[in-house]
Amino acid sequence: RPASPHPGLGEAKAYAKYRKQMHYQHVAEKVREVAKKRVEKIMEISDWNEKQDAVDELFETVVLELKVKEDILGKHPEFGKWVERGLEEYLQTMNKKDKEDTQSTKQNDEASDQEAVPLFMDCYNAEEGEKVIVPSILNPLQPHRHDGPGRMVEEWQISAHKKTKRILLRECTRSIARVLEGNESSRIFVHGRRGVGKSAVLASVVASARKSGHIVLYLPDGDRLRKNGFFITPNAQREGMFDLPDLSQEACDQLITNHADDLAGMEADKATMEFYFKDTQLKRIPDYSGESMSLLDLLKYAQERKNHAPMCYSIVVDRLMKQDQKPFLMVMDEFNCYYDYGHYFHMAHDEDVRD
């Protein structure tokens, strides 16, 4: 081991960094000693839900146990993060070892073994920096003003590495991914008791799908869509239908923010444009040639003209669902909220509405 920098020679910062690194290495070694036998037992569990519960419990108990054993170092403000980081790195090492050990097995056995230990996915974006809580790959998911620093924030804060934004890929996530990849179903319904991790699974599906090249329209807050759609306008083309300009514009913003490159080259034909727009409206669109219009230009137009955002949104989703250049996925959280009463009011919609 190289000699440590000496604070007396003007290397105070370098010495502090060195000492911190030594502290972490000591903690990581203790974590491996404490967790080794427990991780081996966890890997032997056949039921994934039981295994996941055991992993969650492992993170909690190891921190508490080492705090008791390390009387002095356990009082360090970074101690908890060191333990979590050391445990995560140990799980990663075991995962890598497990993959290497199963390379010579049959394909079915290999697939089963890869699910034997937790898998993590990095969502860090260097351009955003460390202060951004929710990774941009999960746009439009944002910190919630009532529920602490952000929904599912623990999914990436469980990692002590600031430059990973790792989220845990549950077995349920991989089951959904297999169905999507195999085109086995056009609709997948995720259900379960409150607090079991449905929203976290959907968020991980969004992140993994976007990393895999899917175009994803993510609606993470069904209750908000139900309550914040109070501004509605009658649809100019379809009687009895109402548009949501504000929410439609938000959806268009999301698609252009996350998938501008994926949408390049895709167009809406004349028939689709005329189905959603009136002739008088089409004449006001500057980039419409009269025959076709690119989806990117439509989304940009929606950003400029809110009253036309619902039509632009409908056209883009229509084309995405019919094209085969890129896989398209819509992820809707709190789906049950769409069956509740909506907070929509308009003179043509509700004759009893009051000013």
N, C-alpha and C positions, 0 to 999 in steps of 0.2 A: 504494500500500500504506500503511495507517495506521501511524502511529508506534508502535513497540513499547513496552510498559510498561517502566519503568525500575526495577531492583531497589533503586536508591538512594532511591527515593521510597516505599519500603514496599510495593512490588509484586513481591516476590520470587517468590511462587507464580505470579502471572500471567505474569511474565517467563519462568519455567521452562516453563510451558505453551506460551507463544509460541515459545520456542526449539525445543521439541520438535516443534511443528507445522511450523516452518521446516525442521527436519532431515528430517521425513517428506516434505515437498513436494519437497525436493532429491532425496531417494532415489527418489521416485515418478517424477520427471522422468528420472532415469538409467535406471530400469527400462524406461520406454517406449522410450528410445533403444536399449537393448540388445535388447529383446524384439520390437520392431516387425517386422523382417524375418523373424524366426523364427516369429512368430504367423501372418504372412501365408502362410508355407510350410506351417504346420500346417493351416491352413484349406483348403489345396489337396489335402490327403491324402484319398483317397476311402474307404479302409478305416478303420472306426471304432476297431478295436483298435489299429492302428498310430497313429492320431491320439491316442488316450488315452495310449499309452506316451510319445508325444512331449510331451504336456502335462505328464505326471509328471516327465519328464526336464528340461523347461523350468524348473519350479519349483526343482529342485535346482541346475542349472547357473547360473542367473541369480544366486542367492544367493552361490555360491562366486566367480563372476566379479566381482561388484560388491565383495565383501570385499577382493579383491586391488586393485581400482582405487581404492577409498576407504580409504586407509591409516589415517586417523584416525577417521572416522565409522564405518568398518567394525568398529571395536573396541567400539562402543557396544552394551550388552546388548540393546537393542531393535532393533538393525539388522536381524536376520533377520526379525522380525515386520514391520518397515517394508517390506522388499523383498517379502515374501509378500502383504502388503496391497496394495501398489502394483501388483503383477502381477495380483492377483485383480480389482482395480478396472479395470485395463486390459482384461482379458478380458471383463468385464461391459460395458464401453464398446463393444468390438468386436462383442459379441453383439447389443447394442441397434442398432448401426449396420447390422449384417447384416440384422436384422429389418426395419428401415426401408427398406433397399435392395430387399428382396424382396416388399414389399407388393403391387406391381403384377403379380407373376408369377402363374402358374397355381397352383392349390391343391397339386398334387402336387410341383411345384418348390419351393413355399414350405415344405412339410413337410420336404423333403430339405435345404433350406438351413438350417432351424432346428437341424438336427443337426450343422451344420458346426463349431460351437464349443461348448465345455463350458457346461452349464447348472447353476446352483446353486439349492438350495431352502433358505430360511431356516427354522430350527426353534427359534428363540429364543423363550422365554416370559418376559416381564418379571416375572411373579410369582415365578419361580424364582430370578432373579438370575444373575449371571455365574459363580458358584462351582459351580453344578451342571454336572457333566461331561456326562452323558447327558441329552438333552432328554426331557421327559416324554412327548412324542408318540411316543417309541420304547419306552415302558413295555411290558414289564417288563425291558428290556435294562438291565443294571447294570454298573458297573466290576467287572472280574474280578480276584480276589485273586492270581492267578498271572501274568496277562498284562499287567502294567503298569497304567496308570490306567483302562483300559476297552477293551472290544472295539470295533473300528472307530473308536476315538476320533479317529484321524487324519482321518476323513472330515469332521469339523467343525473340528478344530484346524488344518487346512490353511489355514483362513481366519484372518487376524490380527484380524478384527473380533470382539470379545468378545460383541457383542450381535447376532449373526446365527445362530450355531450352524449354519453352512451345510454341507450335504452335497452331494456331486457326483452329478448325475443322469446315469448312464451310458446309452448307447444301448440296452443290454440292459433297463434299467429301463423305458424308454419303449416298447420292444417288448412287454414284459409288460403294461404299462398299456393298450396298444392292444387286446391280446387280452381283457383283463378288461372294458374298456369295450364291446367288441363282443360280449361273451358267446360268444366263439368256442370256449371250452373250460371245463369245470368243474374241470380239474386242469392245473397247469403245473409241470413238473419243470425245475429249474435245475441244471445240472451243469457241471463243469469241474475243472481241476487244482487241487490245493491251493495256496491263496494268490492265486488270480487275482481274487478279490473277490466270491465267491458270497454270503457273509454280508453284505457291504456292500450288494450289490444288493437282497437281501431286506429289509434295514433301510430302504433308500430307498423300496422299494415300500410298506412299512408306513407310513412317514411321509407319502408322497404320497397313499396311499389314505385315510388318516385326514383329511388336509387336504381331500380331495375329497368327504368325507361318508360314506365307507364305515365300517361297523362291522368292526373287525379284531381277531381273536383271534391274538395273536403268541406263538409258542413258540420262543424263540431258542436254546434249549440242549437238543437232543435227548438228548445224552449224560447230562445231569443228570437228565432225566426217567427215563431208563433205570436210573440208579444210585440215585436218591433216592426211588424208589417202593417201598422195602422194606416200608413199612407198608401192608398191604392187608387188606381185609375182604371176606368173601363177600357177593355181591349178594343182597338179600332177595327180589328178584323173578325173577331169571334164574339158574338153576342153572348152575354152571360158570363164571360171570362173577365178577370180583373188582373191588372199588372201590378208588380211591386217594384217601382223604379229604384228605390234606395238599395234594397237587397239584391236586385239584379245587377246593379252597378258594382256592388261589392264582389259578387261572384265573377264578374268580368275582370275586375282588378286582380283577383286571385289567379285566374288562368293566365293572364299576361305576365304576372310577376313570376310565377313558378314554371311556366311552360312556353315562353315566347319562342325558344329555339325549336321545341317539339312541334309547334303549330306552323312553323315556316313552310310555305308551299301548299298548305291546305286552303281550299276555296269553297265558297257557297255558290251554288248555281242559281240561275235566274228563277227557276220554279220555286226553290226554297225561299229566296228573297221575297218573291211576290206573295208567298203563302203567309208570311208574317208581317210584311210591310204593305201599307196602302201605296197606290201609285204616286199620290202627292207627297208621301213621306220619302219614297225612293228618290224622287227628283231632288230632294234636299241633301242627299248623301254625296259629298264631294268625290269620294273615291270609287263610287259605283259606276262601272262601265256600261251597265245596261244588260250585261250577260252574266257576269260573275263578280265576286268580291272576296278578297282573302280574309280568312278568319282573324288574322292579326289586325287588319285594318278595321274590321267590325268591332273588335274589342277596344281598339283605340278610340273609335267613334263613340262607343258606349261611355268611355271615360269623359268625353267632352259633352255629350248630350244625354243627360240622365233620363229624360222622358222617352228616349229611344232605347235605353239600356235593356228593358225586358225583351224587346224584339231581337236585339243583338244576341242576348244570352240564349234565347230559344233557338236561334239559327245555329249558333256555335255548338250547343249541346246536340241538336238534331244531326249536324254533320259528323260530330265526333262519334255518335252512336252508330252511324252507318258506314264510316270509313274503316279500312283495315291496314292503314299505314302504321299506326301506333295503338297499342292496347289502351283503352279508356276505362277508367274506374271512378265511380261516384261512391263516396263514403259519407254516410249520414249518421251522426250520433244523436241520442235522445229521440229516436224515431217515433216512440210512443206519443211524444208531444204533438205530432202532426194530427193525431186523432182527437185532440182536445179542442175546446172552443178557441177560435182565433180572435185576435183583437183587431179586426178589420172593420172599418167604417167608411161608407160612401153613400151619397144620396141615392145613387142608382142601385146600391147593394142592400141598404137598410132604410126602408121608408120611415122608420121611427127615429132616425138619427136626429140629434139635437145639436144646435150650435153651441 
